[in-house]
Amino acid sequence: MRLSASRFYVCPQCKAPLRLDMLEDSGEQVLSGTLSCRCGEVFEISHGIPDLTWPRQLASSDMEAKHWYDANADVYDENLHLTFDTFREDESAVRNRLVDKLDLREGSCVLELGAGSGRDSVLIAERLGPAGQLYLQDISLAILRKSFSKLAQYPVATEFHVGNACSLPFPDRVFDAVFHFGGLNTFSDIDGFFREVNRVAKIGAKIVVGDESMPVWLRNTEFGAILMNSNPLYRYDLPLQHLPVSCREVKLEWIIGGVFYVLEYRVGDGEPFADLDFEIPGIRGGSHRTRYHGVLEGVTAEAKSLAQQASAKSGKSMHRWLDDVVRSAATRDLESE
Ligand SMILES: C[S@@+](CC[C@H](N)C(=O)[O-])C[C@H]1O[C@@H](n2cnc3c(N)ncnc32)[C@H](O)[C@@H]1O
């Protein structure tokens, strides 16, 4: 971990800055020590890699993933081709198309979550120059280690940390792009994952996220049944209900045999814009907002018919006539004893 990165990380729990206490260093590199927060949490740095995992007691699905990838890190790269072979897909072409969606520039600051053995990380690194920054994270140190040598040849400044993709150790609005592929289905807090991703991404940043999900139109086919039997992860639903309101230009695509989804979007600020206040022309009148907020108790059919005749005679829309009538009656009653 570079010294500069130690100042970039924040507490994954309370998001306050961390204090570095170095035990061992080598030039600009921090090899061991701790990162401490004023909230009382202390995170170890060992062999140059900080462990910023939060919460300390992981939810069971995150803990299971950590144990599984710790135990299978040595064979992950060997076996991964089976998924691509099943659909006669070219892994390199598929992953390059995914990474292209990030719209990277040489100087981009990029975060990859659940980076695993670095199969996409190298393609991201290829697109960044010496001015770029690449932060790689995984919950399993054993699998993350597999990426170290793969990334060593690239000029981009690369920082690794162990952590939980649902509680990120970064300040708000720092990344130009965030990428994750392959682990989301089993993350314990998918709401938290997207909330955190949109928090650390700059406004306008590109986000690309994908994982297994058998499309609904294939679930009742033999194709779907055979694949879901072999790999139960295909049974997971799309995570659309977890997307924050600040997602913009959302696109969804199915890849790798049509059984993995890819979501791409840009991060906006709060809810999208809509002009809810212009006067809608016509007999009814009013605006989108008054039609939603201005609804009063109902009247009799006879009173409604009289109101329609009166508003037509006055030349006002129903909204304008009603607003004037209610306003003047309410003012009169409020002012009288
Ligand atoms: C199927 S692998 C995909 C690895 C890599 N992205 C790829 O496409 O080859 C899923 C990865 O997600 C990681 N992972 C699982 N749960 C995680 C979590 N809560 N936070 C961070 N990483 C997690 C696993 O350790 C594993 O490396």
Ligand as a Chemical Component Dictionary entry (heavy atoms), coordinates in Angstrom:
data_LIG
# 
_chem_comp.id                   LIG 
_chem_comp.type                 NON-POLYMER 
_chem_comp.pdbx_formal_charge   0 
_chem_comp.three_letter_code    LIG 
# 
loop_
_chem_comp_atom.comp_id 
_chem_comp_atom.atom_id 
_chem_comp_atom.alt_atom_id 
_chem_comp_atom.type_symbol 
_chem_comp_atom.charge 
_chem_comp_atom.model_Cartn_x 
_chem_comp_atom.model_Cartn_y 
_chem_comp_atom.model_Cartn_z 
_chem_comp_atom.pdbx_ordinal 
LIG C1  C1  C 0  -17.222 -15.530 -9.191  1  
LIG S1  S1  S 1  -15.931 -14.660 -8.422  2  
LIG C2  C2  C 0  -15.632 -13.407 -9.634  3  
LIG C3  C3  C 0  -14.248 -12.881 -9.577  4  
LIG C4  C4  C 0  -13.913 -11.905 -10.711 5  
LIG N1  N1  N 0  -14.702 -10.709 -10.615 6  
LIG C5  C5  C 0  -14.118 -12.581 -12.053 7  
LIG O1  O1  O 0  -15.015 -12.141 -12.800 8  
LIG O2  O2  O -1 -13.386 -13.522 -12.339 9  
LIG C6  C6  C 0  -16.732 -13.737 -7.117  10 
LIG C7  C7  C 0  -15.744 -12.928 -6.293  11 
LIG O3  O3  O 0  -16.492 -12.106 -5.385  12 
LIG C8  C8  C 0  -15.828 -12.127 -4.128  13 
LIG N2  N2  N 0  -16.814 -11.768 -3.096  14 
LIG C9  C9  C 0  -17.844 -12.519 -2.651  15 
LIG N3  N3  N 0  -18.541 -11.827 -1.718  16 
LIG C10 C10 C 0  -17.921 -10.616 -1.565  17 
LIG C11 C11 C 0  -18.168 -9.458  -0.778  18 
LIG N4  N4  N 0  -19.209 -9.391  0.071   19 
LIG N5  N5  N 0  -17.340 -8.411  -0.905  20 
LIG C12 C12 C 0  -16.286 -8.465  -1.762  21 
LIG N6  N6  N 0  -16.007 -9.520  -2.535  22 
LIG C13 C13 C 0  -16.815 -10.599 -2.456  23 
LIG C14 C14 C 0  -15.308 -13.541 -4.026  24 
LIG O4  O4  O 0  -14.290 -13.676 -3.056  25 
LIG C15 C15 C 0  -14.841 -13.795 -5.450  26 
LIG O5  O5  O 0  -13.523 -13.412 -5.658  27 
# 
loop_
_chem_comp_bond.comp_id 
_chem_comp_bond.atom_id_1 
_chem_comp_bond.atom_id_2 
_chem_comp_bond.value_order 
_chem_comp_bond.pdbx_ordinal 
LIG C1  S1  SING 1  
LIG S1  C2  SING 2  
LIG S1  C6  SING 3  
LIG C2  C3  SING 4  
LIG C3  C4  SING 5  
LIG C4  N1  SING 6  
LIG C4  C5  SING 7  
LIG C5  O1  DOUB 8  
LIG C5  O2  SING 9  
LIG C6  C7  SING 10 
LIG C7  O3  SING 11 
LIG C7  C15 SING 12 
LIG O3  C8  SING 13 
LIG C8  N2  SING 14 
LIG C8  C14 SING 15 
LIG N2  C9  SING 16 
LIG N2  C13 SING 17 
LIG C9  N3  DOUB 18 
LIG N3  C10 SING 19 
LIG C10 C11 SING 20 
LIG C10 C13 DOUB 21 
LIG C11 N4  SING 22 
LIG C11 N5  DOUB 23 
LIG N5  C12 SING 24 
LIG C12 N6  DOUB 25 
LIG N6  C13 SING 26 
LIG C14 O4  SING 27 
LIG C14 C15 SING 28 
LIG C15 O5  SING 29 
# 
